[in-house]
Amino acid sequence: MQQTIQIGQVQPSVLSIVGSIVKNCKAWLSAKSETFSALCGEDFTRKEVLIAHAACALLIVACGVAEWLEGGAL
């Protein structure tokens, strides 16, 4: 049985695939968020919008935990 090796069909390494994914994510996060920029009248990046949403979610969870620890007496 004869085996042939074809040059040019080499699979990219996992590290290069991960590197390209990270590069694409950084580019996407640093892009301007058109919706929030139009709503607020200032320029916001997608990263800033994501951080703001995470902070709001954390605040809601913290309030829920505080109410649960109090026993719901409010």
N, C-alpha and C positions, 0 to 999 in steps of 0.2 A: 504494500500500500504506500502510495507516494503522498507526502504532505507538502503543501505549498504555503508560503507565508506571503500575505499581501500587505505591502507597505502602504500606509495612508488610511488604513482602517483601524487605527489604534484607538482604544477607548480612552477618553480623558480620565485623569485620576480624580478620586473623590475630593481631594484638596482643591483642585482647580474648579470643580463644580460648586463646592461650598463657597469658594472665593467669589465666583460670579454671582451666586445668590446673595451674598453679603453686599457686594457692590450694587446690585440692583435694588436691594432694600434701602441702602443708604441714599441712593439717588431718589427713590420714591418718597422717603421720609423728608428729604430736604426740598422737595418740590412745593410750590405754593398751593395752599388749599383755597380753591376758588370760592367755594361756598361760604366758609367762615370769613374770608377776606371781604366778600361782598356784603355779608350780614353786618360785620363790625366796622367796616370802613377802614381797616388797617390790613397790612400784609401779615398773614400767618402761614407757617409751614405746617405740613401734615404732622410732623413730630410734635409741634407745640399743641396742636389740637388733640393728639393722642394723649399727651401728658395731662392736659386739662380734663379730658374725660376720665382718665384714670384717677385723678385727684377727686373728682366729684363722686365717682363710685366708691372710693375709699372713705370719703366723708359720710356717705349714706350708710355704708356698712358700720362705721364707727358709731353713728347715731343709733343704729339698730342694736348693736351690742350694748351700748350704754343703757338703752331702754330695757333690754333683757336683763341686765345686771341689777337694775333698779327694781325689777319685779313687776313692771307694768302699772305702777301706782298712779301714773299721770292720767 
